Amino acid sequence: MTEKLIRIEGLYKVFGSGGHKAIPYLQAGTDAAELLSAHGWSVALNNVSLHIRQGEIFVIVGLSGSGKSTLLRTLNRLIEPTAGEIFFENSALSALSAAELIDLRRRSMSMVFQSFALLPRRNVLDNVAFGLELSGVKAAARYQAALTALEQVGLAQVARHMPHQLSGGMQQRVGLARALLVNPPLLLMDEAFSALDPINRREMQSLLLRLQAEQQRTIVFVTHDIEEALRIGNRIAIMEHGRLVQTGTAEQLVNAPANAYVQRFFSGIDTSRYVLAESYADIYPATSAPGGSTHG
């Protein structure tokens, strides 16, 4: 899992008229709140640089307004960056034409939203097959592929049901099946499980981990829930006010938080499984036992 599928360099997103004019101010260290007050520029991303490895689940965590969903949506240019660059498989997304971008999205990227986004007048099978229908795939082939995707998420038995007949958890499984249909190298998930009750949410997390173990694609997952991030993420990025505060494994973040903001995410939750032995060295110093051996 060492190859970089995505590379982000110096990414900014500023909403508001003439937002590109905010970049020099931000680069000079002007506070984003000042720019909003003086010019009406809302800074969503502020000089974000990171990479995402092939085959990992990369989780972006932050409070509301931290920029996490904006960052996710720049990865397929649903939101256009104001400055900076995103590379996918070493190709700059900004260099793609509209037609090339559409082709890239269809071929290499799928997205799962919090809202399920199912078509209410189409049955489950038609919802899953919809992307292939838009691509001109013949009915027999697209329905077979859709049924296979439904089998992967355990819903083949409800293929002819309508969306309103399904629970929230089942609807989100349909959304996941639709995203997996074209077997994309990159899966983008924006607060995908946030609307579910705790039981369904944990079941969806388990399903995602099982599918990842079987298929090993790259997943970028946005959440505000640090426990969800700890459970599913290979690496986690913490965002605050449009800035990337820290990136690392669960163990790295728990044992060496970059600042108090990162540390607060872990307040009140059990992180004992991620605490490394050396973190206790100052609290429980090693003692010499008779014979010179050391027990820690």
C-alpha positions in Angstrom: 0.0 0.0 0.0 2.8 2.4 -0.9 1.8 3.8 -4.3 0.2 7.2 -4.2 -3.2 7.2 -6.0 -4.0 10.8 -5.1 -1.6 13.7 -4.4 -2.9 17.1 -3.3 -0.6 20.1 -3.4 -1.3 23.5 -1.9 -5.1 23.3 -2.3 -7.3 26.3 -1.5 -11.0 26.8 -1.9 -12.5 30.2 -1.3 -16.2 30.9 -1.8 -17.4 34.4 -2.7 -17.0 36.8 -5.5 -13.3 37.3 -6.5 -12.3 34.5 -4.1 -9.0 34.0 -6.0 -7.9 37.3 -4.7 -7.8 35.9 -1.1 -5.0 33.5 -1.9 -2.1 36.0 -1.4 -3.6 37.1 1.8 -3.9 33.6 3.1 -0.3 32.8 2.0 0.8 35.9 4.0 -0.9 34.5 7.1 -4.1 36.7 7.1 -6.8 35.1 9.3 -9.7 33.7 7.4 -12.2 35.4 9.7 -10.7 38.8 8.7 -11.2 38.0 5.0 -14.8 37.0 5.6 -15.5 40.2 7.5 -13.7 42.5 5.1 -14.4 41.0 1.7 -17.0 38.3 2.1 -14.6 35.6 1.2 -15.4 32.3 3.0 -12.3 30.1 3.2 -13.2 26.4 3.0 -9.7 25.0 2.3 -6.5 26.7 3.3 -3.3 25.3 1.8 -4.1 21.6 2.1 -1.4 19.1 1.0 -1.6 15.4 1.4 -1.4 12.1 -0.4 -3.7 9.0 -0.4 -2.2 5.6 -1.0 -3.4 2.9 -3.3 -5.7 0.5 -1.5 -6.1 2.3 1.8 -9.2 3.6 3.6 -8.3 7.3 4.2 -10.7 9.0 6.7 -11.1 12.7 6.8 -12.4 13.9 10.2 -13.5 17.3 11.4 -16.3 19.3 13.0 -19.0 21.0 11.0 -17.4 23.7 8.8 -13.9 22.2 9.0 -13.7 21.7 5.2 -13.8 17.9 5.2 -16.7 17.5 2.7 -15.4 20.3 0.5 -12.0 18.5 0.3 -13.7 15.3 -0.6 -15.7 16.9 -3.4 -12.6 18.5 -4.9 -11.2 15.0 -5.6 -13.7 14.5 -8.4 -14.1 18.3 -9.1 -17.7 18.4 -8.0 -16.2 21.5 -6.3 -13.5 23.4 -8.3 -10.5 24.4 -6.2 -9.6 28.1 -6.2 -5.8 27.3 -6.3 -3.5 24.3 -5.9 -3.6 21.0 -7.7 -4.9 17.5 -7.4 -3.2 14.6 -9.1 -5.0 11.3 -9.8 -2.7 8.5 -10.9 -0.1 11.3 -11.6 -2.4 13.2 -13.9 -3.5 16.8 -12.9 -7.2 17.0 -12.7 -7.1 20.7 -13.7 -5.8 19.7 -17.1 -8.8 17.5 -18.0 -11.4 18.7 -20.4 -15.1 18.5 -19.4 -15.5 15.3 -21.4 -12.3 13.7 -20.0 -13.5 14.6 -16.4 -16.9 12.9 -17.1 -15.1 9.8 -18.4 -12.8 9.7 -15.4 -15.7 9.9 -13.0 -17.5 7.1 -14.8 -14.5 4.9 -15.1 -12.5 5.4 -12.0 -14.6 7.1 -9.3 -17.8 6.5 -7.5 -19.5 8.4 -4.7 -21.8 7.5 -1.8 -23.8 10.3 -0.1 -25.4 10.5 3.3 -28.8 11.1 1.7 -28.9 7.7 -0.1 -30.0 9.6 -3.3 -32.1 6.7 -4.7 -34.6 7.3 -7.5 -38.0 6.9 -5.8 -39.8 5.6 -8.9 -37.3 2.9 -9.8 -36.9 -0.4 -8.1 -33.7 -1.4 -6.3 -32.3 -3.2 -9.4 -32.9 -0.3 -11.6 -31.4 2.1 -9.1 -28.2 0.1 -9.0 -28.0 -0.3 -12.7 -28.7 3.3 -13.4 -25.1 4.3 -14.1 -24.6 1.5 -16.6 -27.8 2.6 -18.3 -26.4 6.1 -18.7 -23.3 4.6 -20.2 -25.4 2.7 -22.8 -24.9 -0.8 -21.5 -27.5 -3.2 -22.7 -30.3 -4.2 -20.3 -29.3 -7.9 -19.8 -25.6 -7.0 -19.1 -26.4 -4.1 -16.7 -29.0 -6.1 -14.8 -26.7 -9.0 -14.3 -24.0 -6.6 -13.1 -26.4 -4.9 -10.8 -27.6 -8.2 -9.3 -24.0 -9.2 -8.6 -23.4 -5.9 -6.8 -26.6 -6.4 -4.7 -25.3 -9.9 -3.8 -22.1 -8.3 -2.5 -24.1 -6.2 -0.1 -26.6 -8.9 0.8 -29.7 -7.5 -0.9 -30.3 -9.7 -3.9 -33.6 -10.8 -2.4 -35.0 -7.2 -2.6 -34.0 -6.4 -6.1 -37.6 -5.8 -7.2 -38.6 -3.8 -4.2 -39.1 0.0 -4.3 -36.8 2.3 -2.2 -39.7 3.3 0.2 -40.1 -0.4 1.1 -36.5 -0.5 2.6 -35.1 0.5 5.9 -32.5 3.3 6.0 -29.7 0.8 6.4 -30.9 -1.2 3.4 -31.2 2.0 1.3 -27.6 2.8 2.1 -26.6 -0.7 1.1 -28.3 0.0 -2.3 -26.4 3.2 -2.6 -23.1 1.3 -1.9 -24.0 -1.4 -4.4 -24.6 1.3 -7.1 -21.2 2.8 -6.3 -19.5 -0.5 -6.5 -21.1 -1.5 -9.8 -18.4 -0.2 -12.1 -15.7 -1.6 -9.8 -14.1 1.9 -9.4 -10.4 2.2 -8.2 -11.6 5.2 -6.0 -14.7 5.3 -3.8 -15.7 8.6 -2.2 -18.0 8.4 0.8 -19.4 11.7 2.2 -20.8 11.1 5.8 -22.2 8.0 4.2 -23.4 6.3 7.4 -24.2 9.4 9.5 -27.9 9.2 9.0 -28.2 5.6 10.2 -29.0 4.4 13.7 -26.0 3.0 15.7 -26.8 -0.6 14.9 -27.2 -0.1 11.2 -24.2 2.2 11.2 -21.9 -0.5 12.7 -23.3 -3.1 10.3 -22.4 -0.8 7.4 -18.9 -0.3 8.8 -18.5 -4.1 9.0 -19.8 -4.5 5.5 -17.4 -1.9 4.2 -14.4 -3.6 5.9 -15.4 -7.0 4.5 -15.7 -5.6 1.0 -12.4 -3.8 1.4 -10.7 -7.1 2.5 -12.1 -8.8 -0.6 -11.6 -6.1 -3.2 -8.8 -3.7 -1.9 -9.9 -0.4 -3.5 -9.0 3.1 -2.4 -11.7 4.7 -0.2 -11.8 8.3 1.0 -14.3 8.5 3.8 -15.6 11.7 5.5 -17.0 11.6 9.0 -17.4 13.7 12.1 -17.2 10.6 14.3 -13.7 9.8 15.5 -14.8 6.3 16.7 -15.9 5.5 13.2 -12.6 6.8 11.8 -10.6 4.7 14.3 -12.6 1.6 13.4 -12.3 1.7 9.6 -9.4 4.0 8.7 -5.9 2.9 7.8 -4.9 6.6 8.1 -6.9 9.6 9.4 -6.7 13.3 8.6 -7.9 15.8 11.1 -9.2 19.1 9.7 -10.1 22.4 11.4 -11.2 25.7 9.8 -10.1 24.5 6.3 -6.6 23.5 7.4 -5.1 20.0 7.7 -4.1 19.7 11.3 -2.6 16.2 11.4 -2.5 13.0 9.4 -1.5 9.6 10.6 -2.6 6.2 11.8 -4.8 5.8 14.8 -1.8 4.9 16.9 0.1 8.0 15.8 -2.9 10.4 16.5 -3.7 8.9 19.9 -0.1 8.7 21.1 1.2 12.0 19.6 -1.7 14.4 18.9 -0.5 17.6 17.2 -2.4 19.9 19.4 -5.2 20.2 21.9 -7.8 20.2 19.1 -6.7 16.8 18.0 -6.5 15.5 21.6 -10.1 16.6 22.3 -11.4 14.3 19.6 -10.3 11.3 21.8 -11.9 12.7 25.0 -14.3 10.3 26.6 -13.7 7.3 24.2 -11.7 4.2 24.8 -8.4 4.4 23.0 -6.5 1.9 25.1 -6.0 -0.5 22.1 -4.1 2.2 20.3 -1.8 3.3 23.1 1.8 2.2 22.6 3.8 0.7 25.4 6.4 3.5 25.2 3.7 6.0 26.1 3.7 4.6 29.6 7.5 4.8 30.0 7.4 8.0 32.1 4.4 6.8 34.2 5.6 3.3 34.9 9.5 3.3 34.6 11.1 -0.1 34.1 12.5 -1.6 37.3 15.5 -3.9 37.6 14.7 -7.4 38.9 17.2 -9.6 40.8 19.7 -11.0 38.4 19.7 -7.9 36.2 16.7 -8.6 34.1 14.2 -5.8 33.4 10.5 -6.1 33.7 8.2 -3.3 32.3 
